[in-house]
Amino acid sequence: MRGNSFFSILLVCLISTMAEPTWTRDLTKDLPGSSDLAGIPRFADTVIIGYRFSEFDRSDIPTGQWDPDPAVRFWRDSLDLEGRRTRILYLAPHDASALEVIRNYRQSLEGLDYQPIFQCSGFRDCGAKIADFYVDETHGKKLTDNNMLKNVYSGASVQDPQALVAKRTGGDTDAYLFIFAAYQDNYVEPAAGKRVAIFLEEVLTTPMQDRMILLDAAELDRGLSDTGRIALYGIYFDFDQATIRPESEPQLSEMAKLLRAQPDLGVYIVGHTDNAGGLDYNMDLSKRRANAVVQALATDFQITPDRLTPMGVASLSPVAANTTEDGRATNRRVEMVAK
């Protein structure tokens, strides 16, 4: 009887766990750390559920309909742009149509000196399966912070797709806006489904700023001696990934030089992110980036792995406010911390 009682209790616990909701965020409030594009009003009563910002990135902005041919599955015409990039996902109120959303955006943008350069309405005009531009992660549009965002425009649920691309020219910077609105369901989170979702992407074609900040071995040593830690901004990763970019080699070389000069020194390699996106996602990303640095030091510079401990703390140790772009850039870093 004792064994049966134990397994009965265990079964009840498992059933209770399975019944618990997998998403508890309040979808009536904007995602923490997100914001509208400066100077661009949002459609009334919408809520931000996804947000991603990059100081410098590339993106394909459509100027022609989507080609659903399995051998193509891409825009028939597009602009390959580089610059400051922001992606936002909004949920519209239940009574809003995709056509109403796009017409409101077009009217608003024309009043802000934006010129429409592409617009389409419906599958015949926009291309069959146009939502694949978001659904397929290889196109670089999808926000992947959680399963809810991955399942925006789920499956065959998309209806009445509407797209608008507009451009504003000013000085050294051109601003491009890509707006896609469609009725959709969300097969993971019902509260995010059965309504219009709005994908908005902005690319500002500003030249890439030289942000290479190289700290030599002596400066690293002083930082560890003075405060026990040193922030590194000369290590770069592919956007939203843990792949170290080649331009990081000089900083890694200086880190290795310090470690070879002090063979008894052990350090934590700590990854930090800004607060854009979910905490769990950023915690995983920061840990994977720290692991990548450790692997590079061990493999490329023959530093004994036992001296290096990777840690990820996401956005939990900011050195600046995450309310500005400069602040978020400052918070995205790798640190060496003396053991």
N, C-alpha and C positions, 0 to 999 in steps of 0.2 A: 504493500500500500504506500509506503514511503516513496519508493521509486516512481510509482504511478503519479503521486501527488506532485513530485518534483517535475516530471515531464509535463504535467498539466499546467503547472505554473509557468514553465518555460514556454509552452505553446501560447499561452495567453499573452506573455510579454512580447513574443515575436509578432503576434497578430496586432498588438497595440502599436508596436514600432512601425510595422508596415502601413498602418492606417494614418500615421502622422503625416501632415502636409510637408512637402519637400520645399516649399517656397513660402516664406512668411513675410516678405517685404511688403510694406504698405504701398500699393500701386496707385494710391491717390496723391502721393507726394513724389517730387523729383528725386532721382538718384542722388545720394549724398556726394558732393564734390563735382557735380555736373553744373552746366550753365548754358544759357542760350548763346548763340553767336552774337558778338557785339554789333548792335545796330540793326539786327534782324528780329522783328517781332515773331512770336510764335502764334500758331492758330489757337483760338480761344479754348480754354479748359483742357488743353493737352498736358500730358505728364511725361517727363523724361524718364525712360527706363534703361537707356544705354548711352554711354558716352565714352569717347576715346579721342585723345589729343596727341599730336606729335609735332614737335618744333620743326622737323624737316622730314618729308616722306614723299613718296611718289604715288600717283593714282591715275586710273583711266576714267575720264569723264566722258559720258556718251554724247555724241552728236548725230547719232543715227539709231535705228531700231535694233532690237536684240535679234540675233540669228540663232534659232533653236537647233540648227543642224548639229547632230552629235559630234561631227568633225570640227565644228566651229565654236558654238556656244559662247559667243562673244558679241560685242557691239559691232555693227557693220561699219560704223565710223565712230572714232573717239579721239580725244586729246590725251596725250601722255604728258602729265603735268608733274612738276616737283615744287615743293614749298611747304609752308605750314599747313597742316591738315587737321581737320576736326570732323568727326562723325558723331551724329546724334540720332537716337531712336526715340520717337514720341509715340504715345498712345493717344488717339483722338477720342473724344466723347462718343458714346454709342450712337447718337443720332446724326453724326457727321458722315457725309459721303466723301469718297476720294476725289471726285470732281469738284466738290465744294472746297476742299482743302487746297487743291492745286490752283483753282481760280483765285482764291484769297491770297495765296502766296504770289501769284503773278501780278495781281493788282498792287500788292504792297511793294514788291521789288521794283516795279516800274516807277513808283514814286520815290525810290531810292537810287535812281539812275542806273539800275541794272537793265541790260538788254537781253531779251530771250534769244538763245541761239539754237535751242532744240526743245520741242514739246511733242508729246504723243498722248493719245487717249484710247484705252481699250487694247485688247490683244492684237486685233488686226492692224492697228496703227503702231503699237509699241513692239510687237513681236511676241509670238507664242512663248510661254514659259519665261517671260521677262524677269520674274522674281528669282530666277536662277543666278542672276548677278549677285544676289545676296546669299542665297541658299548654299551655293558652292563656295567653300572656303578658299579655293585656289584663286578666286578673283580679288581677294583682299578687302572685301567690303564688310564681311560678317563680323559682328561683335560676339566674342566667344567667352565672355566672363562667366556665364552660367548657362544652364540648359534652357531657361526661358528665352534668353536672347538668341541662342542657337536655333530656336524653333519659331522665331518670327517668320511669317510667310510660309508656314508649314505646308508641306505636301502639295495637294491639289486644292487647297483652301482659298487661294488668291482669286479675287474677283475685282473687276473694274480697275485695272492698273492705270495709273496716271503718272507721267514723268515730266519734269521741267528742268532745263539747264539754262542758267542765266550768267551773264558776265558783266562786271563793272571794271572799267579801266581807270587807273588813277596813279600818276607819278611812276615810280619804279615797281609798283605792285598791281597785278591784275587779280581780281577776286572772282572765283568761279563757284557757283552753287549748283549742286545736283540734288533735286528733290524727287523722291518717289513715294507715292501714296497708293495704298490698295487695301480693300477690305480683306481680312485674313482671319484665320483661326490659329490658335496656338495649342498644339497637341500635348504640351507638357504643363502649361499653366493656363487653365481655363479663364482666369481673371484677365489675362492679357489677350484673349481671343474674342472672336465674334465682333470685331470692330476694325476700324481703319488704323493701320500702323503707318507711321511716316518716317522714312529714312532721309536724313539730311546730311549732305557732305559739303564742306567748304575746303577749297584749296586756294591759298594765297601764294602766288608765285614769287615769293621773296627769295633772294639768293641765300644759299646755306651760309650761316654764320660759322666762322672758325672758332670752335669751342674746345679745341685741343689744349688741355691744360696739363702739361707734363711736369710731374714732380720727380726730381732725381733722387737717387738713393740717400744722399745726405739729408734732403728735405724730409723724406719718409722717416729717417732715423730720428730727426729732431721732433717730428710730430708724435711719434711713438714714445719718445723720452719725456716730452713735455706733458702730454695729455693721455697717453696710452692708446691713442687712436688717430687715424689720419684718413680724411675723405679723398677719394680719387675720382676725378672727372675725365680722365683720359682713357677710360675703358668704355668702349661703345659696343652696343648689341644691335642686331637686326630688330626692327620695330616689332614689339609684342612677342619677341622670341628670346631664347637664351644663347643664340649664336653670336660669338664674339667677332666683331668686325676687324679686318686687317689693320686699320689705323690704330688699334689698341696696342700693337706690338711694342712701341717705344715705352709705354708705361709698364707693361708686363716685364719688359727687360730690366727696368730700374727696380721693380719689386724683387726680381730674381737676384739682382746685384746685391741688394741689401741682405737678402736671406743667405746668400753665399758668404758674404763678409761676416755674418754673425750666425754661425752654425748652430748655436744653442737657442736661437730665437724661434719661438713658435707663435703663430698668429691665427686669429679667426679672420676669415674672409666673409664679410657681411654684405648681402645684397639689400638695397633699399629701393622703394618705388614711391611714386606720388600716390594720391588717394583716388585717382580715376579708376573706376571699375570696382569689382567686389573685393573684399578683404581676403577671402579664401583664394581667389584667383591670383591676387598680387603676392600673397604669401608663397604660393607655389612658384610663381615666376621669379621672385627674388631669391628663393632657395636654388632654383635651377641655374640662375645666373651666377650665384656664388660657386656652385659646383663646377660650372664651366671655367671660371677663373682658376680654381684649384687644379682642374684637369690640365689647363694650359700651362700652368707653372710646373706641374709635375712632368708632363709629357714633352713640352717644348724646351723647358729650361732645366730639367733634371733636378727639381727641388723635391726632397723626400716628402711624400704625401702625408706622413704622420705629423709633420710640422704644421700642416694646413687643415683647418676645420671650417667647412662651409656652413654658413647660417643665413637664413632669410627672415627679415622682419617686416616685409611689405612697407606700409606707410606708417608704422607705429613709432618711428623715431625721426620725425621731421626736423629739419634745421631751418625751415622757412614756412610761411603760411601757404597752404595749397589753394588759396583763393585767387592767385595770379599765375600767369604762364611762367614768369621768371621764378616764382616760388616753387612751382611744380618741377621745373627743370633742375633747380638746386637740390630738391629732395631725391631726384633720381641719381643714385650714386652707388659706388662700391666703397667699403671701408676696410682698412686693415686695423685690427684691434690686437694689441699685445696680450698674450696669455699670461 
